Amino acid sequence: MTRGLVHFMHGKESGPGGSKIVALAAVAQQHGWDTASLDYSHTTDPAARLAQLMDACAGVRGPLLLVGSSMGGWVAAEASMRLNARGVFLLAPALGIPAYPSQEPAVPAAHTEIVHGWDDEVIPCGNAIHFARLRGCTLHLVQGDHRLNAGIPLLRELFGAFLARCGAPA
């Protein structure tokens, strides 16, 4: 039987080894999930990043969780229904951005959670509030800015609880 996979998507100006991804990957592994994190830094085009993720996940078998930060949050949300993801965990997602191919992607709301900083200077928290209300998903508004780096211990706690709600990986 194939173990489940947590696929991480970093933000526009980050990378696959960023502090949030490293911290959350450790939580996923402690819960029995395999992890993957592609490097999207070669492009700032959200549609190109989505295509890269879709190609990478074409052969994935077993449960899939998508975790995305900022632009990676948009990619995760947009890909979730296409990839039949069991759950989606979004960190300060770039939702409601007019320049993106879609502003309100469909997500599997039963297992979709958003963490957004009250003081986000890049993506207003109002975008996350609107999206969470529209899609009926869980929203955690926390003290912090767009990067959420000061809140990594809380992110680890929220992500661990999310994994428990999503169920066992295999």
ZICOR-V704026 format. One line per field, one symbol per residue. ss: DSSP state (2 for helix, 1 for strand, 0 for the rest). phi: phi as a letter, one per 40 degrees, with the letter a starting at -180 (. if undefined). psi: psi as a letter, one per 30 degrees, with the letter a starting at -180 (. if undefined). Layout:
ss = ???
phi = ???
psi = ???
This chain:
ss = 00001111100000000022222222222200011110000000022222222222000000011111102222222222000000111110000000000000000022211111100000002222222222200111110000002222222222222222220000
phi = .cccbbbbbccdbbacbccccccccccdcccgccbaaccbccabcccccccccdcccdbcbgcbbbbbbfdcccdccccdcccfccabbbbfccbgcdccdabbccbcddbbbbbbcdbccbbdcdcccdcccccgbcbbcbcibccfccbddcdccccccddcccgccb
psi = kkllkjkkjllegalfgleeeeeeeeeeefggkllkjljgffkgjeeeeeeeeeeegegkklkkkkkkkcefeeeeeefeeeghkelkjkjhkikgjeflelfilklifehkkkkkkegjfejkfeeeeeeeeefhlkkjklklaefgefgeeeeeeeeeeeeefflkf.
